[in-house]
Amino acid sequence: MVLSVPIPKESNIEVLGGGDEFLDRFLSFHILKKNMSKIVPIILIVVFFIFIYYLFDFSFLPKSCPEGLIPERVQLIHPSDMGPLSSYDDFGKGPGSRWANGTLMPWLHCVKGNLKGQNVNYFYCSDIYYHYTPIDNEGTIGKREDYAIQLIINPEDLTEEGYNVVEYKCS
């Protein structure tokens, strides 16, 4: 049985030379020790999930885009003021946008923002798929990386190089 006696803050009594600081440290250690049976399982669960994350491929989680892939500008066709932006016209002709590394992009179809959280002044090019298979200097083929990319375009910022890419997301 533990007997505790509260010490008023106004008193001049010093407990083992530590005063309030000693009591605060003792109580926080006591609370930690008392709750250790709850803390250890939580830590083990977190470590388990980190292990599982690195063991399996979770391609559905958001990824960062590969370095040097997203261009600052893309070539698109704007057939009318109200219509979508596209990389090719209905006949398959167009400027053919390229990634920053020179690879030709697939057909882009960009629509004005119309969903919750989107900006109505920008165009959103969704579901642009990019696949990359690294090959090291010795010629060994690495694991294929797949990305679904969304580009956000400012239609007001057009130069000879194309429309400005305001933002992008990879998953």
C-alpha positions in Angstrom: 0.0 0.0 0.0 1.4 3.4 -1.0 0.7 6.4 1.2 0.9 9.7 -0.5 0.7 13.1 1.1 -0.1 16.1 -1.0 2.3 19.0 -0.6 0.8 22.4 -1.0 2.5 24.6 -3.6 2.9 27.4 -1.1 4.9 25.3 1.4 8.7 25.6 1.6 9.2 21.9 1.9 11.6 20.5 -0.7 11.2 16.8 -1.6 14.5 15.1 -2.1 16.0 18.3 -3.4 13.7 18.4 -6.5 10.5 20.2 -5.5 7.8 20.3 -8.2 10.2 19.1 -10.9 10.9 15.9 -9.1 7.2 15.2 -8.5 6.4 15.9 -12.2 9.1 13.5 -13.4 8.1 10.9 -10.8 4.4 11.1 -11.7 5.1 11.0 -15.5 7.3 8.0 -15.1 4.7 6.4 -12.8 2.0 7.0 -15.4 4.2 5.6 -18.2 5.0 2.5 -16.2 1.3 2.1 -15.3 0.3 2.3 -19.0 3.1 0.2 -20.4 0.8 -2.7 -21.0 -1.2 -0.5 -23.3 1.7 1.2 -25.1 3.8 -1.9 -26.0 1.0 -3.6 -28.0 0.4 -0.3 -29.9 4.1 -0.1 -30.8 4.2 -3.7 -31.9 1.2 -3.2 -34.2 2.8 -0.1 -35.8 6.0 -2.0 -36.4 4.0 -4.9 -37.8 2.2 -2.7 -40.3 5.5 -1.0 -41.4 6.9 -4.5 -42.0 3.9 -5.5 -44.1 4.1 -2.2 -46.0 7.6 -2.9 -47.1 7.0 -6.6 -47.7 4.2 -6.1 -50.2 3.7 -3.7 -53.1 1.0 -1.2 -52.2 0.7 0.4 -55.6 -2.7 1.9 -54.7 -1.1 4.3 -52.2 -0.1 7.7 -53.5 3.4 7.9 -55.0 5.6 10.8 -55.7 6.3 11.4 -59.4 9.7 10.3 -60.8 12.3 13.1 -60.8 12.4 15.0 -64.0 9.3 13.5 -65.6 6.7 16.2 -65.4 7.2 19.0 -68.0 6.7 22.6 -67.1 4.4 23.0 -70.2 2.4 20.7 -72.4 1.3 21.1 -76.0 -2.5 20.9 -76.3 -5.2 21.8 -78.7 -8.1 24.0 -77.6 -10.8 23.6 -80.2 -13.3 26.0 -78.7 -13.6 28.3 -75.6 -16.0 25.9 -74.0 -14.5 22.6 -75.1 -11.9 20.4 -73.5 -8.1 20.6 -74.1 -6.7 17.7 -76.0 -3.3 16.5 -77.2 -4.8 15.4 -80.6 -7.8 16.3 -82.6 -10.6 14.0 -83.8 -8.5 12.8 -86.7 -5.5 11.8 -84.6 -3.4 14.9 -85.5 -1.9 17.2 -83.0 1.3 18.4 -81.3 1.8 15.2 -79.3 2.8 16.3 -75.8 6.0 14.9 -74.3 7.2 14.1 -70.8 10.2 16.1 -69.6 12.4 13.1 -70.4 11.3 13.3 -74.1 9.0 10.3 -74.0 5.7 10.8 -76.0 2.7 11.2 -73.7 -0.5 9.2 -74.4 -3.6 11.0 -75.7 -4.6 13.7 -73.2 -8.1 14.8 -72.5 -8.4 17.7 -70.1 -11.6 19.1 -68.8 -12.4 22.3 -66.9 -12.6 21.8 -63.1 -16.1 20.7 -62.2 -15.7 18.5 -59.1 -15.6 19.5 -55.5 -12.2 20.9 -54.6 -11.3 21.7 -58.1 -10.7 25.2 -59.5 -13.1 26.1 -62.4 -10.3 28.3 -63.9 -8.0 25.3 -64.5 -8.2 22.2 -66.7 -7.6 18.7 -65.2 -6.0 16.0 -67.3 -6.7 12.8 -65.4 -5.7 9.1 -65.9 -2.5 9.7 -67.8 -0.6 6.5 -67.5 3.2 6.3 -67.4 5.2 3.0 -67.3 8.9 2.8 -66.6 11.2 -0.2 -66.3 14.6 0.7 -65.0 17.7 -1.0 -66.5 21.0 -0.6 -64.6 24.4 -0.1 -66.1 25.0 -3.9 -66.3 21.8 -4.4 -68.3 19.7 -5.9 -65.5 16.0 -5.1 -65.9 14.4 -3.8 -62.7 10.9 -3.9 -61.5 8.4 -2.1 -63.7 7.0 1.1 -62.2 3.4 2.2 -63.1 2.1 5.7 -62.4 -1.4 7.3 -62.9 -0.7 11.0 -63.3 -3.1 14.0 -63.1 -1.9 17.3 -64.6 -3.6 20.6 -63.7 -3.3 23.1 -66.5 -3.7 26.9 -66.5 -5.4 27.7 -69.8 -4.6 31.4 -69.5 -0.8 30.8 -69.4 -0.1 29.8 -73.0 3.3 30.3 -74.8 4.8 28.7 -77.9 6.0 25.8 -75.7 2.4 25.1 -74.5 0.2 25.5 -71.5 1.6 25.9 -68.0 1.4 22.8 -65.8 0.3 24.4 -62.4 0.3 21.2 -60.4 0.5 17.4 -60.8 -0.2 14.3 -58.7 1.0 10.8 -59.1 -0.5 7.6 -57.8 
